[in-house]
Amino acid sequence: MLIGIVTAKFNHEITFKLEQGAFETLKKTGLKEEQIRKVRVPGAVEIPLAAKALLDQGCDGVVALGAVIRGDTAHFDYVCQSVERGITQLMLEYGKPIGFGILTTENEEQAWERTTGSHGNKGAEAALTVLEMLELLSEIKMPVKSKS
């Protein structure tokens, strides 16, 4: 099994904590470091392209990590919609899971709560989601035995 992790460098104090949570969670489930491929991209909008490249290189699933914090302009909405559309399209096109660990918060405090606070580490949750979906997809693809 090979799992990719794509982390946006924008808001790096937050995103690197998400990456650490995802990486440690994957290792705790039994994956070795060589089964985890980490890449970093400039910002959240670039995540789908890097995820596609990882899927093209044989990754079974990808954990997508970023932090988009609302500002004073509509830029927040465009970034969030772009990333969501790109990730959803890739999952449907490739039939492989991408864990959505992109924080979309109103402020930095909310982002920290979802990284190291009472809401847990959303990077770790996204990693577990990828593994759970891989298991589910494997079960769905298993041939059903007839009762005859």
N, C-alpha and C positions, 0 to 999 in steps of 0.2 A: 504494500500500500504506500502511496505517495500523496502527501497533503501539502498544498501550497498555502502560504500566508502572505497576503498583500497588505502592506501598511502604508497609509499616507503619512508623509513627513510633516505636513501642515498640522499645527497644534501638537507637535512632537512630544511634548511632556506627557500629554494624555494618550496619544496613539501608541507610543512605545510601551506604556503600561498595559494597554490592551494587547499588544503583541506579546509581551511577557506572559500575560495570563493565558493566551491561546497556546503559546509554545509549551509552557509548563503543563497545561492540561493535556495536550496531545502526548507529551512524554509520560505523564502519569497513567495514561490509558494503555501504555505499552509500546508506543511508537519510538523508534530510535531516531536520533538527531538526523541521520542520513535519509530518513523517510519524511522529513519536514523541510520544505524549500521555502525560505523567506526572501521576499523582495520588498523594496521600498520605492514608493512613487512620490512625486512632488505633492499632489493633493488628491482629494477624494474623486474628482472627475476622471483621473487617470486609472483608478482602480479596475474598472471593467476591462480595459485593454490589457493590463498586466495579468488579470485573472484569465483572460482568454489565452494569453501566451503560455501560462502555466498549464492550462488544460490541454493546449496543443502539444506540450512537452510531456504529457502522460500523467499529470496529476489526477487522482481519483476524485478530488474535491478541493475546494479553496475556502479559506477563511478571509473575508474582506474586512479590513479594519480602518476606521477613520473617525474624525470628529469634526462635524460641521456645526458651528455655533452661530446662531442668528445674530445678524448685525442690523444696521440701519437701512439696508437696501434689499431689493428683491433677489439679490445674488444667492442668498441662502436657499430660496425656493428652487431656483434653476439648478443649483448644484445637487440638492437632494433628489430632485426628479430625475436628473441625468444619471446619477449613480444607481438609483433604484431601477430605472428602465434598463440600463446596461446589464446589471446583474441578473435581473429577471429574464431578459432575453437570452443571456448565456446559459442559464440553467435549463431553459426549455430547449435551446438549440443543441446543447451537448448531452442533456440527460444526466447531468452530474450536479451535485449540490454545491452551493456557495453560501456559507454562513454569513449573514448580514450583521456584521459587527460595526456598522457605521452609526455613530452617535449623531443624533440630530436634536440638539438641545437649544433651549432659549438663552442659556448663559453658561459660563465656564463652570460655575458651581454645580449645575446639573450634570455636566460632563464628568466632573471628578466623582460625583456620587455614583456614576455608572462605571467607574474605573477602579476606585479604591474604597468606595463608601458603602452605604447601607443597601444600595441596589446591586452589589456584587461587581464582578468584572465581566462586562459584556463581551470581551474578547474570549474569555474562557467559555462563556455560554455559546458563542458562535462556533467555537471549535467542537464542542459537544454536539451541537446541532448537525454539523457536517457528518460526524461519525454516526449519529443516529439515523440520518437520512441514507447514508451508504448502506447501513444494515437493512433498513426498510426496503430500499430499492433492490437489494440482493434477495430479500424474501419474496418480493413481488415477482421477480424474474425466475424464481424457482419453478420448475414444472410441477403441476398438481398431479398427484398420484391418483389414478382411478381406483374405484372400489371393486372392480371386477376381478 
